[in-house]
Amino acid sequence: DVINEVGTYPEEDSACRSLATTRRRGGHAGNSSVVLAKLLAARAPDCRVSWMGVVPSRQNADSAFVLAELASDGVESSLLEEVGGVDVGQPTAYIMLARDTGSRTIISTRNHLRELSIGHFARALARADEQLAAPGGVYGDPCWVHLECREMPAVLRMAEAYRAHTPSAAARHPRVLSLEVEKPHLAPSELLPLFALCDAIFLSREFLERNQEAILGGADGGGSATPGGSSATPNEHLALRCLRALLAQTPGCRALWVVGWGALGAFALDSVTRTGHFQPAFPPERVVDSVGAGDTFIAAAIYALACGAGTEQTLRCACAVAGAKVGRTGFDNIARAATFPVD
């Protein structure tokens, strides 16, 4: 990420001076990995977070910066895929951050870098298991895989490979699969087979708002959505109506469905009990930096679930840590905001 801070968002076809320009590692999975590593380091230092993604090469200057930043924050990255190629660079986001509101506007590019391949993902699963039999294994016992749904059907194939993979005899922990769906262009109907394979599903507000007609159809019975999905009660909110509709279209799903709703808070739906949950946000005294707030929310939720939290405890922890992140620059000292476990 290249972040330019401005006093207020500029008018179209105008010029303004940046108050500060910073370079950060960026990336949804990268941000979530770092926050998760920081949270686990405070509560479960024997756990390790490993990031798996694709880079042009380890020698690429931007890739080297990203990998060094991950390492400095306690995230292991040896399972990455190097692809090489002509005119291929590290994906980059150019972000304008307005200091008066804390809002951010993002222009991103893949720089001709393809997505992670299914073959590499499958081989990495085998490699992670193989190291269990070796003294001082790099990764420990793999217990949780989190996928960022960037394109279909590739991510579905990865989820299928994970579910079909036979863990090493040395594995001691159950294998959990979680998923993030942020991009609104993804078709809900195409995602249903993927949802059925997951233990936890994180959907973005934008995905639900943009696809509410396709998700709800004419059978919702809840009336038209008001701006922001607001309603008289949390149980009637657009978020929970969409989650219930998606669950009804995903037979056999036993996942916890979660969606953050910005300054309002967050919602969750338990597939087993069919119970909806709502947690109000934890707003900071002043919005300072909203870049990575959604990634922080997901990381804190995964952390809480991995530590044994229930749904309400998970939502509270995720909202508290995300609120703390918005009130500061970057992710330093973010673990202090965790509300689970309770000391």
C-alpha positions as CSV (number, residue, x, y, z in Angstrom):
1,D,0.0,0.0,0.0
2,V,1.1,3.6,-0.8
3,I,-0.9,5.8,1.5
4,N,-1.2,9.6,0.9
5,E,-2.8,11.5,3.8
6,V,-4.7,14.7,3.0
7,G,-6.6,17.2,5.2
8,T,-9.9,16.6,3.4
9,Y,-10.9,14.7,0.3
10,P,-10.0,16.9,-2.8
11,E,-12.5,18.0,-5.4
12,E,-12.4,16.5,-8.8
13,D,-9.8,18.0,-11.2
14,S,-7.9,19.8,-8.5
15,A,-4.5,19.6,-6.9
16,C,-3.5,19.2,-3.3
17,R,-0.4,18.5,-1.2
18,S,0.0,15.3,0.7
19,L,0.4,15.8,4.4
20,A,2.2,12.5,4.7
21,T,3.1,9.6,2.5
22,T,3.7,6.1,3.9
23,R,4.4,2.7,2.5
24,R,2.9,-0.4,4.1
25,R,2.7,-4.1,3.5
26,G,-1.0,-4.1,2.8
27,G,-3.2,-6.8,1.4
28,H,-6.3,-8.3,3.1
29,A,-4.7,-11.6,4.0
30,G,-1.4,-9.9,5.0
31,N,-3.2,-7.5,7.3
32,S,-5.3,-10.2,8.9
33,S,-2.2,-12.4,9.3
34,V,-0.3,-9.7,11.1
35,V,-3.2,-8.8,13.5
36,L,-3.8,-12.5,14.2
37,A,-0.2,-13.1,14.9
38,K,-0.1,-10.1,17.4
39,L,-3.2,-11.4,19.2
40,L,-2.0,-14.9,19.4
41,A,1.5,-13.8,20.6
42,A,-0.2,-12.2,23.6
43,R,-2.3,-15.3,24.5
44,A,-0.9,-18.3,22.8
45,P,2.7,-17.8,21.9
46,D,3.2,-21.4,20.8
47,C,0.8,-20.7,17.8
48,R,2.3,-19.6,14.5
49,V,0.6,-17.7,11.6
50,S,1.7,-18.6,8.1
51,W,0.8,-16.5,5.1
52,M,0.4,-18.2,1.7
53,G,0.2,-16.0,-1.4
54,V,1.8,-15.3,-4.7
55,V,4.7,-13.0,-5.5
56,P,6.7,-12.2,-8.7
57,S,9.9,-13.4,-6.9
58,R,11.5,-13.1,-3.5
59,Q,14.1,-10.8,-5.2
60,N,11.6,-8.3,-6.4
61,A,12.1,-5.1,-4.4
62,D,8.4,-4.7,-3.5
63,S,8.0,-8.4,-2.7
64,A,11.1,-8.3,-0.5
65,F,9.6,-5.3,1.4
66,V,6.3,-7.1,1.9
67,L,8.0,-10.4,3.1
68,A,10.3,-8.5,5.5
69,E,7.4,-6.6,7.0
70,L,5.5,-9.9,7.5
71,A,8.5,-11.5,9.2
72,S,9.0,-8.5,11.5
73,D,5.4,-8.9,12.6
74,G,5.8,-12.6,13.4
75,V,4.2,-14.0,10.2
76,E,5.9,-16.9,8.5
77,S,5.8,-16.9,4.6
78,S,7.8,-19.9,3.3
79,L,4.7,-21.4,1.7
80,L,4.4,-18.6,-0.8
81,E,4.3,-19.2,-4.6
82,E,6.9,-17.4,-6.9
83,V,5.6,-17.1,-10.5
84,G,8.2,-14.9,-12.3
85,G,7.3,-13.6,-15.8
86,V,7.9,-10.5,-17.8
87,D,6.2,-7.2,-16.7
88,V,4.9,-8.9,-13.5
89,G,5.0,-6.8,-10.3
90,Q,3.7,-6.9,-6.8
91,P,0.0,-5.9,-6.5
92,T,-0.2,-2.4,-5.2
93,A,-2.9,-0.2,-3.7
94,Y,-2.7,3.6,-3.8
95,I,-4.8,4.9,-0.9
96,M,-6.0,8.5,-0.2
97,L,-6.7,8.9,3.5
98,A,-8.7,11.9,4.6
99,R,-7.7,13.1,8.1
100,D,-10.9,15.0,8.8
101,T,-13.1,11.9,8.4
102,G,-10.7,9.0,8.5
103,S,-12.2,7.7,5.2
104,R,-10.0,6.1,2.6
105,T,-10.3,5.9,-1.2
106,I,-8.4,3.0,-2.9
107,I,-7.1,2.5,-6.4
108,S,-5.5,-0.9,-6.8
109,T,-3.6,-2.9,-9.5
110,R,-2.6,-6.5,-9.7
111,N,0.4,-5.5,-11.8
112,H,-0.2,-8.6,-14.1
113,L,0.3,-11.0,-11.2
114,R,-1.9,-14.0,-11.4
115,E,-3.7,-15.5,-8.4
116,L,-2.4,-18.4,-6.2
117,S,-2.6,-21.7,-8.1
118,I,-4.7,-24.7,-6.9
119,G,-1.7,-27.0,-7.5
120,H,0.6,-25.0,-5.3
121,F,-2.0,-24.8,-2.6
122,A,-2.4,-28.6,-2.6
123,R,1.3,-29.2,-2.5
124,A,1.6,-26.7,0.4
125,L,-0.9,-28.7,2.4
126,A,1.2,-31.8,2.0
127,R,4.4,-29.9,2.8
128,A,2.8,-28.5,6.0
129,D,1.9,-32.1,7.1
130,E,5.3,-33.5,6.2
131,Q,7.1,-31.2,8.5
132,L,5.2,-32.5,11.5
133,A,7.3,-35.6,11.4
134,A,10.5,-33.6,11.5
135,P,12.1,-32.3,14.7
136,G,11.3,-28.6,15.2
137,G,8.8,-28.4,12.4
138,V,8.4,-24.9,11.0
139,Y,4.7,-24.7,11.0
140,G,3.5,-26.7,13.9
141,D,0.3,-28.7,13.7
142,P,-1.9,-27.0,11.0
143,C,-5.2,-26.4,12.5
144,W,-6.9,-23.5,10.7
145,V,-7.0,-22.4,7.0
146,H,-8.5,-19.0,6.1
147,L,-9.2,-18.4,2.4
148,E,-9.8,-15.0,0.8
149,C,-12.3,-15.5,-2.0
150,R,-10.8,-13.6,-4.9
151,E,-12.0,-15.6,-7.9
152,M,-14.2,-18.6,-8.6
153,P,-14.1,-21.5,-9.1
154,A,-10.4,-21.5,-8.0
155,V,-11.1,-20.9,-4.3
156,L,-13.8,-23.6,-4.3
157,R,-11.2,-26.0,-5.6
158,M,-8.8,-25.0,-2.8
159,A,-11.6,-25.6,-0.2
160,E,-12.3,-29.0,-1.8
161,A,-8.6,-29.9,-1.7
162,Y,-8.4,-28.9,2.0
163,R,-11.5,-31.0,2.9
164,A,-10.2,-34.0,0.9
165,H,-6.7,-33.8,2.3
166,T,-5.9,-36.5,4.8
167,P,-4.0,-35.0,7.7
168,S,-0.7,-36.5,8.9
169,A,-1.0,-39.2,11.6
170,A,1.0,-36.7,13.8
171,A,-1.8,-34.1,13.6
172,R,-3.5,-33.5,16.9
173,H,-6.0,-30.7,16.2
174,P,-9.2,-30.6,14.2
175,R,-8.9,-28.7,10.9
176,V,-11.0,-25.5,10.6
177,L,-11.8,-23.7,7.3
178,S,-12.9,-20.1,7.2
179,L,-13.7,-17.8,4.2
180,E,-13.8,-14.1,3.5
181,V,-16.0,-12.8,0.7
182,E,-15.5,-9.1,0.2
183,K,-15.8,-8.5,-3.6
184,P,-19.3,-7.5,-4.6
185,H,-18.9,-8.8,-8.2
186,L,-18.9,-12.4,-7.0
187,A,-22.3,-14.1,-7.7
188,P,-24.0,-15.5,-4.5
189,S,-25.4,-18.5,-6.4
190,E,-21.9,-19.6,-7.5
191,L,-20.6,-19.3,-3.9
192,L,-23.1,-21.7,-2.3
193,P,-21.0,-24.9,-2.8
194,L,-18.1,-23.1,-1.2
195,F,-20.2,-21.9,1.7
196,A,-21.2,-25.5,2.4
197,L,-17.6,-26.5,3.0
198,C,-16.8,-23.8,5.6
199,D,-16.8,-23.6,9.4
200,A,-16.9,-19.8,9.5
201,I,-17.9,-17.3,6.7
202,F,-17.1,-13.6,6.7
203,L,-19.1,-11.5,4.3
204,S,-18.6,-7.8,3.6
205,R,-21.4,-5.2,3.9
206,E,-20.8,-4.2,0.3
207,F,-21.2,-7.7,-0.9
208,L,-24.6,-8.0,0.8
209,E,-25.9,-4.6,-0.1
210,R,-24.9,-5.0,-3.8
211,N,-26.3,-8.5,-4.0
212,Q,-29.4,-8.2,-1.8
213,E,-31.8,-8.7,-4.6
214,A,-30.2,-11.9,-5.8
215,I,-29.9,-13.2,-2.3
216,L,-33.4,-12.3,-1.0
217,G,-35.4,-12.6,-4.2
218,G,-39.1,-12.2,-3.7
219,A,-39.3,-14.6,-0.8
220,D,-37.8,-12.4,1.9
221,G,-41.0,-11.0,3.3
222,G,-39.1,-8.3,5.2
223,G,-39.9,-5.4,2.9
224,S,-37.5,-3.3,1.0
225,A,-34.2,-2.4,2.6
226,T,-33.6,1.1,3.9
227,P,-30.3,2.9,3.4
228,G,-27.6,1.2,5.3
229,G,-29.8,-1.8,5.9
230,S,-31.4,-0.2,9.0
231,S,-34.6,-1.6,10.5
232,A,-36.6,-1.3,13.7
233,T,-34.7,-4.2,15.4
234,P,-31.4,-5.9,14.7
235,N,-33.2,-9.1,13.9
236,E,-34.9,-7.5,11.0
237,H,-31.8,-5.8,9.6
238,L,-30.7,-6.4,6.0
239,A,-27.6,-8.2,7.2
240,L,-29.4,-11.0,9.1
241,R,-32.1,-11.3,6.5
242,C,-29.5,-11.9,3.9
243,L,-27.6,-14.3,6.1
244,R,-30.7,-16.3,6.7
245,A,-31.5,-16.4,3.0
246,L,-28.0,-17.6,2.2
247,L,-28.2,-20.3,4.9
248,A,-31.6,-21.5,3.5
249,Q,-29.9,-21.9,0.1
250,T,-27.0,-23.9,1.5
251,P,-28.3,-27.3,2.7
252,G,-26.1,-28.9,5.3
253,C,-24.2,-25.8,6.1
254,R,-23.0,-25.6,9.8
255,A,-20.9,-22.5,9.6
256,L,-21.0,-19.4,11.6
257,W,-21.9,-16.5,9.3
258,V,-20.4,-13.1,10.2
259,V,-20.7,-9.6,8.6
260,G,-19.3,-6.3,9.9
261,W,-21.4,-3.3,9.3
262,G,-19.0,-0.4,9.9
263,A,-19.9,2.2,12.5
264,L,-23.1,0.3,13.4
265,G,-21.4,-2.9,14.6
266,A,-21.6,-6.5,13.4
267,F,-24.0,-9.3,12.9
268,A,-23.7,-13.1,13.0
269,L,-25.9,-16.1,12.3
270,D,-25.4,-19.5,13.9
271,S,-26.3,-22.2,11.3
272,V,-27.0,-24.8,13.9
273,T,-29.3,-22.9,16.2
274,R,-30.5,-20.4,13.5
275,T,-29.9,-17.7,16.1
276,G,-29.0,-14.2,15.0
277,H,-26.7,-12.0,17.0
278,F,-25.8,-8.3,16.9
279,Q,-22.9,-6.4,18.6
280,P,-22.7,-2.6,18.6
281,A,-19.5,-1.0,17.4
282,F,-16.7,0.2,19.7
283,P,-16.1,3.7,18.2
284,P,-12.8,5.4,19.1
285,E,-12.7,8.9,20.4
286,R,-11.5,10.0,17.0
287,V,-11.2,8.2,13.7
288,V,-7.5,8.2,12.7
289,D,-6.9,5.4,10.2
290,S,-9.6,3.1,8.8
291,V,-7.2,1.2,6.4
292,G,-7.3,-2.4,7.3
293,A,-10.2,-2.2,9.8
294,G,-12.1,-5.0,8.1
295,D,-9.0,-7.2,8.0
296,T,-8.6,-6.5,11.7
297,F,-12.2,-7.4,12.4
298,I,-11.8,-10.8,10.7
299,A,-8.5,-11.6,12.4
300,A,-9.9,-10.8,15.8
301,A,-12.9,-13.0,15.2
302,I,-10.7,-15.9,14.1
303,Y,-8.5,-15.4,17.2
304,A,-11.6,-15.5,19.5
305,L,-13.1,-18.5,17.8
306,A,-9.7,-20.3,17.9
307,C,-9.5,-19.6,21.6
308,G,-12.9,-21.1,22.3
309,A,-15.2,-18.0,22.3
310,G,-18.9,-18.3,21.7
311,T,-20.6,-16.2,19.0
312,E,-21.4,-13.2,21.2
313,Q,-17.9,-13.2,22.7
314,T,-16.5,-13.4,19.2
315,L,-18.5,-10.5,17.8
316,R,-17.6,-8.4,20.9
317,C,-13.9,-9.1,20.5
318,A,-13.9,-8.5,16.8
319,C,-15.7,-5.1,17.1
320,A,-13.5,-4.0,20.0
321,V,-10.2,-4.7,18.2
322,A,-11.5,-3.2,14.9
323,G,-12.7,-0.1,16.8
324,A,-9.3,0.2,18.5
325,K,-7.5,-0.1,15.1
326,V,-9.6,2.7,13.6
327,G,-8.5,5.0,16.4
328,R,-4.7,4.5,15.6
329,T,-2.3,4.4,12.7
330,G,-1.3,0.9,11.8
331,F,-1.6,-2.1,14.0
332,D,0.9,-1.4,16.9
333,N,-0.3,-2.5,20.4
334,I,-3.6,-3.8,18.9
335,A,-3.6,-6.9,21.1
336,R,-4.5,-4.8,24.1
337,A,-8.0,-4.2,22.8
338,A,-8.9,-7.9,22.8
339,T,-11.8,-8.7,25.0
340,F,-11.4,-12.5,25.0
341,P,-10.3,-14.4,27.0
342,V,-11.3,-12.3,30.0
343,D,-8.5,-12.1,32.5
